[in-house]
Amino acid sequence: MRKLTVEELCRMDVQQFKAARKVPLVVVLDNVRSLHNVGSVFRTADAFRLRGLCLCGVTGCPPSAEMHKTALGAEEAVDWRYFADTLDAVRWLKAEGYTVLAVEQVEGSRSLADAPFEPGRPYALVVGHEVMGVRQDVVDACDGAVEIPQYGTKHSLNVSVSAGIVLWEAVRQLTIEN
């Protein structure tokens, strides 16, 4: 096997990305403190060609040199919107027709393996604070919750790792044509 060159990957530029059809999926960051985590989610959103991000509360917003270290320019391509309160983002998304799901370990959550993603419907996934997770009042406002099955001693993952895992499964189910 030979690694592909950047030229062989035929990557989109920012304008092509903005014009391209997107997966009907938005990520809501509920008070995510680390700019490295925020940048990582931007980069994952770019990789999966998501519709956008909602940055809420203390979550940092571009431009940010620290965020850029992990986003690597994805913050320029991926659409984003800031909300002072995550509940406002959830309400806005619901009014726009999104099914909003918390990524959280709660009563009644569905395993990611059984996630209810239906092609043609828009979804928003709320990921939370690095220590506290998704706020309870935000969980209450969501249409449901999904959780990642975990089998070790910690039962917690880094927020950007969790986002990547859940986004992979959601995008797999909501696949768009390239």
Salt bridges, closest charged atoms under 4 A:
GLU8 OE2 - ARG2 NH2 2.76
GLU66 OE2 - HIS36 NE2 3.24
GLU75 OE2 - HIS68 ND1 2.65
ASP79 OD1 - LYS18 NZ 2.96
ASP85 OD1 - ARG135 NH2 3.10
ASP88 OD1 - ARG91 NH1 3.29
GLU118 OE2 - ARG121 NH1 3.53
GLU130 OE1 - ARG33 NE 3.57
ASP137 OD1 - ARG135 NE 2.89
ASP143 OD1 - LYS94 NZ 3.39
GLU169 OE2 - ARG172 NH2 2.70
